Amino acid sequence: MFEPVNDLERSLMRAALNPSYRPQFYRDLLEADIFIINYAESDSEEQNNTMSESFELKVPKIERNGQVWLPVFSSLQRLQEFISSETAYVVLKGRDFFELARDVHIVLNPDSDYGKEFIPQEIERMLDGSIFQPDQRYIDQEETAFLIGRPAVYPTSLVKALCEYFAKNKFVNRAYLVQFYNPKSGEPPHLLIAIDASRDWERIVGDAGVISSEVMGKDDIVDFMRLDDSDFSQHIINSTRPIYQKSFLKKLFGY
């Protein structure tokens, strides 16, 4: 049974069980200490501590379904559970290790109940912060006839995950879900989440994008927009009910 022994493992468990915690897990992983087996020859005092700039790192490889992965661990306990004999290891900040291993596949806690695989593109997006930003931005410069309606298939899992995230963010006041079609974009009709947020918009929309990409299929499009005083925003507000509404007590006391 997996019993978390540090904050990173608690974050990992929350993210595995609830998509609304996954943006925070990415942030926690970059800032946390991770444990790496090191086969490079070095004295024991250096091997088991954070290394100087000149250290050599030789990480063992494991193969899964024809793909080579480098194993890393969220704690010394997970590392010890994986190995069968005494071995040297190093401790690095997650960001520092990922900077060294941008072009490889990495698996966190292989053979453990809680872990995660990271492909190079995902690692790059973690490091440059683009994983927390929208893939594309669209600003309409001229009048366009947008079409909105109710989704044919209601995305229950997505709504649940987003609402749980919104409830944890004190700046989100309400959110709406519609089926959206922009004939000028060339995209098929897809989901649009309209959010009323008092502050921190870039982080909110970035985190919501991470959650939607985790919950929905890779080919599913989910757009996000910030509600304002425009006619289009007012049309959404007047034509549908919110999927999330901040409670009266949160509004009153500001939490």
Secondary structure, DSSP 8 states (H G I E B T S, - for coil): -----SHHHHHHHHHHH-GGGHHHHHHHHHHSEEEEE--S---HHHHTS---TT-------EEETTEEEEEEBSSHHHHHHH-SS---EEEEEHHHHHHHTTTS-EEESTTSSS-EEE-HHHHHHHHHSGGGS-S------S----EEE--SS--HHHHHHHHHHHHH-TTEEEEEEEEEE-TTT---SEEEEEEEESS-HHHHHHHHHHHHHHHS-TT--EEEEE--SSHHHHHHHHHS--SEE--HHHHHHT-
